[in-house]
Amino acid sequence: MKYDTVIIGAGMSGLAAGIRLAHFGKKVCICEQHYREGGLNSYFDRHNFRLETGLHAMTNFVHKGASNAMPLLKLLRQLRIPYDALKLREQRTSEIVFPDHRLEFSNDFAVFRAAVDREFPSEIDAFDRFNQAISEYDINQVVDTGRTAREVMKTYFHAPELCEMLLTPVMFYGSPSEEDMEWYSFVVMYRSIFHEGFCRPAETGIRHLLTLLKERFLEAGGALLLNSKVKRIVCRGGRAIGVEAGETGQLIEANNILSSAGSVETGQLCSDPPPAEQLPPAGTLAYFEAMIIPHPEFDFHSERTVIFFNRQRKLAYRDPQDLCDFNSCLICFPHHFQFLPEDRKPEPMLRISVLANHQFWHQQVKERYDVAKEQVFTRLLALAEEVTGAVGLKENMLFCDAFSPRTVSRFTGHINGAIYGSPIKLRNGRTHLPNLFICGTDQGFLGITGAMMSGITIANRYLMV
């Protein structure tokens, strides 16, 4: 059978694109290398605990009945998924912690504004102008102005630490570039975090969302091939004609190919690859993350949903020289959302992420790798206690797990384990072949909502004909 489109990867962007195409009668097949859908945002069971590989919090929260122009509602409308089906639960409050200042925020922007007014009273008028400019920015017109977030913020603020604090959540949640972000990407992420907010699907978290997407795709007539890794994109006559997938390398023919594997990774899959100089650089920013489940009665000393911590007055967002950078971190509590009494809440858990040196983690032999992993985990326990004020986290652990950049590369195929992909994004989704497209992280759409919107955008723009 020849398909209209074959999609590489059953992550958020691939599933969303597949749903959109199938709704319009297109014959579409998704090839997923794993036994379960989800990609970077999936889940697994270990020792009777269910763990999620990617989800900390969804961004872009809006209440039902908000403007249909809001990204999440626009997304759900195109996927034909009712708002109530997601069972979204809002964050409690989150916090940005620096040496001399703390800024709490929630899905009520007034909370964030009040915190800025308290900590930086001389900057509040500039802060209001800054947010007005961000609100009025037309994110539908993707124009590279050459400006960076730091450059723009300097035209508004006199307090360097406020700029660093505003950058920290945005960069930790989506920047593939060191030290700074292009202004457009910053605006998109800032709005999704601060103007809209964090949320989480109730019931089973990411599994609930993935089940909705998979069922919608299959109901619309799509074909989902699990355990079907794409080994090669077959090219002839300057076009992609299909993919070789699965253990046998079966050729699956298609008029178009849509890949969520990453721009560099997709190019390398092609039997007729682009010249190396035409490929964007591979990403280098990677993370080490630990997931810690303590006894249910353990006191975390924090009711925050997410904590962004930086020990210095300036954020060092770059590939660290050491194993990991322990001067900054992101801590998330998946059970600290505003769940309803009837909800099935996730296990009490602390997830802590730090920037990691991707070269070290990929180059070590197993013995040295295991020793380093244990050393980093011990330091992360101490860092979590320092940030939260909790005591005895190690002694009260029921279960723990951790992953390094090497784990991410092995599981996802992302070069260097760079979750946010290449620092150079292909905004139009086009590649060196006229019928081969990319979606997801390397198109420049970030987060769960952004990934799904990416798949829909490419489907609408190129694959409906």
Secondary structure, 3 states (H helix, E strand, C coil): CCEEEEEECCEHHHHHHHHHHHHCCCCEEEECCCCCCECCCCEEEECCEEEECCCCCECCCCCCCCCCCCHHHHHHHHHCCCHHHHCEEEECCEEEECCCCEEEECCCHHHHHHHHHHHCHHHHHHHHHHHHHHHHCCCCCCCCCCCEHHHHHHCCCCCHHHHHHHHHHHHHCCCCCCCCCEHHHHHHHHHHHHHHCCEEECCCCHHHHHHHHHHHHHHCCCEEECCCCEEEEEEECCEEEEEEECCCCEEEEEEEEEECCCHHHHHHHECCCCCHHHCCCCCCCEEEEEEEEECCCCCCCCCCCEEEEECCCCCCCCCCCCCECCCEEEEECCCCECCCCCCCCCCCCEEEEEEECHHHHHHCCHHHHHHHHHHHHHHHHHHHHHHHCCCCCCCCEEEEEEECHHHHHHHHCCHHHCCCCCCCCCCCCECCCCCEEECCHHHCCCHHHHHHHHHHHHHHHHCCC
